[in-house]
Amino acid sequence: MATVLSLPPVSLPQPRLRFPKMAIKPRAVLSRAQKMRVPYELKQGQTRFFHQLPSGLNMEAIVQKAVVDKNQYEKIERNIENQSLVFVHGSYHAAWCWAEHWLPFFSGCGFDCYAISLLGQGESDVPVGSVAGTLQTHAGDVADFIRTRVSSPPVLLGHSFGGLIIQYYIANLKKNQALEMETFYPKLAGAALVCSVPPSGNSGLVWRYVFSKPIAAFKVTRSLAAKAFQTSLPLCKETFFSSTMEDHLVLRYQELMRESSRMPLFDLRKLNAALPVPSVPKGSIDVLVLGATDDFIVDAEGLRETGRFYGVSPVSVEGVAHDMMLDCSWEKGAKAILSWLTALRK
């Protein structure tokens, strides 16, 4: 009897204590894994770091410093040494969209290039409570990055809704050092708005499509609002890329776009309440308004509206689609910006 009673306390407790400990450790490791299930592999010369914002949240940045490849860009005038460029993406994108082509191109032309992922996008942290950002919060995060990471006034480049964020930034440049640091917007050397949403927002674009191109309006709404571009290859290509874009590239970018946004870029009600962006004196900052003839999202009138707002003539690149920096003819847009940057420094 005594030997039988002594067995349970020896054999039973040990397995119960050991197994939970083994199960906890892998979860801790997974919680520190990359946020995108399809990670973007950096190219040669690129590094990734995380900028801590005043909120304590971390914002992803991909950096490629200036290095001149004379064999590839021997015809480029060398009067733009060490100017910094900061790139801001739009909806369903992240820093990787600039790292694919434009960061290697512009770093090869002598520019220090920084591409950031806004909060909730790419590898950046998600805001507390998963609250989508506003023009003010996103522009403030960009300002904090420039203030602490970029030594001289950079040129700020924004695509699609990223262009609208830059427009808000420009409108707040008058907020100087006399204000609190959290609202201080550092000076810029210029700004390039690439296939940008106009200063009044995208409502005008939507209504023009409804009345003039109802089929296109349905496709755009289905593609972006319903996120159908994430599962339909033809719709993804029509929305973002040229018809000649190879399917394997569209599939790759489609997968990255699907993984880039863990939450909406904007709270649409707050966004609409903040529009139009405040006007600025004509000529107060050098602005390039750059569009694409084959843009399925921002039409020609939207491009002209942005040009009128800043008192400049917009430039429309032939044979390029909305995702100008990823399209098969990405060099066309890059060279148009380079021409403007060169003239900016003369």
QUIHUZI-V930939 format. One line per field, one symbol per residue. psi: psi as a letter, one per 40 degrees, with the letter a starting at -180 (. if undefined). A space follows every 10 residues. Layout:
psi: ???
This chain:
psi: dddddedded dddddddddd dddddddddd eeiidhegih hiiheiihih hhideeihhi hhhhihhhgd ddfeehhgff hfiihhhhia ieiadddddd dddddddeee ihhhhihihe ibeiihihef hiiidddddd dddddddeeh dihihhhihb dddddddddd eedehaeeii ddehhiiiei hhhhfihide aedddddddd ddgddddddd dddddefddd ehdddddddd iidehhdddd dddddddded heiidihddd dddeiiiiii hhedihhhhh ahdfhedhid ddddddddde fihihhhifi adgdeeidfd dddddddddd dddde.
